[in-house]
């Protein structure tokens, strides 16, 4: 195994954090893994390793396993944030006192406007470190934790755009990231990565449309069986509204069907065929409850900001708004109130020109 000099911190020890930390360590990188939950780390601490199976098999031995954020990010070059987007604000608050000049922070993924929120919190906390804040368009792995310190990687995506808040830093940031992940490619800007958030299309709508089946005792494959011709009609409406809102900002968002080809190489004459042709979705079971991140994360941090920007620029989003409302009813929450609205992100009074300047780091 070749050893690499790049020092990396993975913040998060869930499905994604385990996959990323284990794979990076297996590939010879010095990896620190952090979780605020000591319980999540017990299994890893006892062995110092993460066991991987599926598309990647082996054991990744970690440099540090900790719930101390200062120790986790101290003197590392690359900080990979792999937590639900609803925890981005918390992690920004935790990192603010300890970030160092030149460190790169990448949200995996940012969902919608994650990098903007992260930087906003750092500024509120008085962080003066000249760190680079960026976000990936989507998460590179399709993975599931199998137990403490054990994870299955179903698929590694082919091409993941990454953008930074200072757009001129995108090339150098991606060059550093590609030492670990050749799949990362330069994105246009953080608005482009935010609106190309395909989880916003798939996750909440699939959960809402399959609510009865999810709450039943039966097991089913979330993507392969949960997406039917009728469900696809709703997905396509959500997708079209997302694309229209992006157009109002001068952003050409990728369609879900095109994304399936770029990320997975999956093709088909229509969206349903492309989904079913994706081997990366096979074997992924549906959640057992509606109180999980496909709703609790993706609605407030993906659909709500898209809807909110739509309202600002008078782009109707009736299907997205319906999914938000139904999800709120199902989980007895007000996701529109909880979510990333333009008011919470301090974007409500910015003109289109000012927003576009923000996207490339000239605000």
Secondary structure, DSSP 8 states (H G I E B T S, - for coil): ------EEEEE--SHHHHHHHHHHHHTT-EEEEE-S-HHHHHHHHHHTEEEEEESS-EEEE-SEEES-HHHHHTT-SEEEE-S-GGGHHHHHHHHHTT--TT-EEEES---SSHHHHHHHHHHHTT-----EEEEESS-SEEEEEEETTEEEEEEE-S-EEEEESSGGGHHHHHHHHTTT-TTEEE-S-HHHHHHT-THHHHHHHHHHHTHHHHHSS---BTTTTT--HHHHHHHHHHHHHHHHHHHHTT-----HHHHHHHHH----SSHHHHHHT-GGGTT-B--S-SSSHHHHTHIIIIIHHHHHHHHHTT---HHHHHHHHHHHHHTT--HHHHS--TTTTT-TT--HHHHHHHHTT--
